[in-house]
Amino acid sequence: MKHYFESVETVLEHMGSSKNGIDPKEASLRLEKYGRNKLDEGKKKTVFGRFLDQLKDPMIIVLIVAAIISGFAGEPADSIIILMVVLINSILGVVQEGKAEKAIEALQKMSSPYSKVRRNGRVMQIKSEEIVPGDIVLLEAGDAVPADMRIIEASSLKIEEASLTGESIPIEKDAGAIPPSDKDIPLGDRRNMAYMGTNVVYGRGEGIVVNTGMSTEMGKIANIISGTEEEKTPLQKKLAELSKVLSIAVLGICIFIFVFGVLKNGGFSRNNVLEMFLLAISLAVAAIPEGLVAVVTIVLSIGVTKMSKRNAIIRRLTAVETLGCTQIICSDKTGTLTQNKMTVVDSFGDVEKLAVSMALCNDAALSGENGEVIGEPTESALVRYAFDMGVNKNELEKSMPRVAEAPFDSMRKMMSTVHKTSDGKFIQYTKGAPDELLKKCTHILTKDGVVPLTDKHRTEILNENKRMANKALRVLASAMKETDTLPSDTSPENLERDLTFIGLAGMIDPVRPEVKAAIEECRDAGIRPIMITGDHKDTAVAIAKELGIISDESQAITGAELSEISDSDFEEKVNNYSVYARVQPEHKVRIVNAWKKRGKITAMTGDGVNDAPALKSADIGVGMGITGTDVTKNVSDMVLADDNFASIVHAVEEGRRIYDNIRKSIQFLLSSNLSEVIALFIATLRGFILFSPIHILWINLVTDSLPAIALGMEEAEEDIMKRPPRSAKEGIFAHGLGFSVIYQGIAIAALTLISYFIGNTQSHITGTTMAFLTMSVCEVFQALNLRSMTKSIFRLKTRNKVLFGAMVMAFVLSLFVIYVPGINDIFKLTPLSGANLLVSIALAFAIIPIVETVKFVIYLIKKA
């Protein structure tokens, strides 16, 4: 029901209640019918359930199967190593994603635990969750609104709805019905409604509860959050595709080698079948980059740590990669692009007297020596303005105490206070809407003193008011009146006449000083910023123009206008708009989804509850750490510790760097694994066994993984924020990565086989050992090649000390399993002579000039 269109009497009748409230017995019946006034907790995943989710990856499944088969085949060492990799990777995933289900819990905490209600004419305090439709709730400053209600009485009642609507200024409420309309009224314009999760900041009032629990506006948001499906990031999708391809390839290779070996080497004898089976397992292990998932996770973790030092806290590791290809950032205005702090930025008239009047005709309190203010945002801005002008409200009130007042009223649009001066006289200050207050003025304070107010003065004042309003400023006027005695009649009608005009104060929620530069950098990086706000259109347009988000008002649209557009039409027109004003939560989700349907990777920043559904729907949700609610933090992929839009830009740059480095790690690991497959495959065709599973696992998990992780620490390239965002459809093998993997894999395999044939002239174990060392060290040198996928390593200006350390460690560990007695027996290797050692390392080093030559040829081809 749209109760805001109905009169108080109609709503009371419809809800079966009265101003005295319902009977306690009726309340019990309604509690049983409608349920408790709280939000559903939603489904929670157990730790074990999240752990099982980590095991669904095809690559992980293949590894588990390989581990089981290895164990039955009498190779327990292989099984243990594989299972350790799976376990570590799964634990990392569970730890990173363990807080996702807390979003609904945070929504519940926003409800007030106790509320004052009137039942049968008696005021009582009850638990908020026991409130039922029809209850009369009493509200006053400081209260959290416990349910959705229709206001039936209001006395200077103002409610802050920023967490629900994005409106930065508290909304003044009244009990009057809104004139019926064919169009729905935006939530922020429903002046006779109060909603669960909002806060009373001024005045008092009463309301009749019309919706509780999941039927409230807050409940609708909770439903949207719980109903939004989790989507995989582009990197997750690409790795999943790669896993499927590798799984099929592994299965085919294993079957072929097993059948080929059995038929060629003596038929189906027990020893031959077992030997060929173990060989097939070796190929499976060689084909699967066991360390790939772990390495990618570790590289992302390192990036996360680096990003946290720049105030970007990542809640899900793979979100880092998504940031790197973000094309659209939908940002809430209040508290994200702006400071969420009303500030006086313009004035007209006698500014000294204006500061005094605004400080005294004010209910906000100055709480500290540095200008901290407690109170309603608009009044706080005026007290802070006075403080900055050298007027301390606390000191002023000691010398000029308030002795009478006429509180603010929405009909008069004014507030007046009377103060006793030190000489025993009285002075009155009045502030309010300029056009209304001007009607009450007969004089004006000028540099020459108080003079009669002329039509010329009125025109000048109204022009100044219009000038400020055109800048989207909220304008308040101030006036005064001096008397020798305290008026016996302190009614508004008596006080607010024959006033002397003082001046105007224009205020706004100012933009964050660093945001404009951040938005310019976004544009350089091919990222489009979109402003989404609950504020009025003129305010949104002014802020957006100042920030450079739009150049023309035609690029802005209101929520009401958006509601008139169908989803299909909006998908076609979404590119026309960069500012959305007076929006509701469902509008934000529509905006995000429209961009996503156009194939754009979309981010959404926000701090209020209203942002939560869109944050969860977006490819990456960015919550505010300071002003943000627990809801937005818990559904976000990333949280800004400093609420600074500029931190998003740093995060995007880091995301791009990390993805570049992950591709280097993937190329390194895949070329290494491909070389192993080729070498083993050729060895099988030639009728000899090159490596056993434990050799391959050692190379993959030790000598491969360490350099692969170190590659993830390469610094960003100079032009990284001058490139357009990469397409989400771009495959892992794009930009020549597939070609590089193939030729480098062939080269490493060839060098390894050459090493084997040289050593095999002495003995098979010597050949295997030389091949093992060549392949291990060759892959170490290969890591050097991949510091840049296009530039010569001899032209790089930066250094990667971690990579050099990893190379040394990998080299030492390779020698460790060859030369340490007992260990080499487990690995079935033998110590090499000095000559064989040098030959093995020289062959391994050859990969550097091979790759450098190919890079140079590709450079010449592109240049031509």
Secondary structure, DSSP 8 states (H G I E B T S, - for coil): --GGGS-HHHHHHHTT--TT---HHHHHHHHHHH--SS--------HHHHHHHHTTSHHHHHHHHHHHHHHHTT-HHHHHHHHHHHHHHHHHHHHHHTTTTHHHHHHHHTS-SEEEEEETTEEEEEEGGG--TT-EEEEETT-B--SEEEEEEEEEEEEE-HHHH--SS-EE--SS-----SS---GGG-TTEE-TT-EEEEEEEEEEEEE-GGGSHHHHHHHHHHHS-----HHHHHHHHHHHHHHHHHHHHHHHHHHHHHHHTTSS-HHHHHHHHHHHHHHHHHHS-THHHHHHHHHHHHHHHHHHTTTEEESSTTHHHHHHT--EEEEEIIIIIB-S--EEEEEEE-HHHHHHHHHHS---EE-STT--EES-HHHHHHHHHHHHTT--HHHHHHHS-EEEEEEEETTTTEEEEEEE-TTS-EEEEEEE-HHHHHHTEEEEEETTEEEE--HHHHHHHHHHHHHHHHTT-EEEEEEEEEESS--S--SHHHHSSSEEEEEEEEEE--B-TTHHHHHHHHHHTT-EEEEE-SS-HHHHHHHHHHHTS-SSGGGEEEHHHHHTS-HHHHHHHGGG-SEEES--HHHHHHHHHHHHHTT--EEEEE-SGGGHHHHHHSSEEEEESSS--HHHHHH-SEEETT--HHHHHHHHHHHHHHHHHHHHHHHHHHHHHHHHHHHHHHHHHHT-----HHHHHHIIIIITHHHHHHHTT----TTTTTS----TT--TTTTTHHHHHHHHHHHHHHHHHHHHHHHHTT-HHHHHHHHHHHHHHHHHHHHHHTT-SSS-GGG--S--HHHHHHHHHHHHHHHHHHHSTTHHHHHT-----HHHHHHHHHHHHTHHHHHHHHHHHHHHHHH-
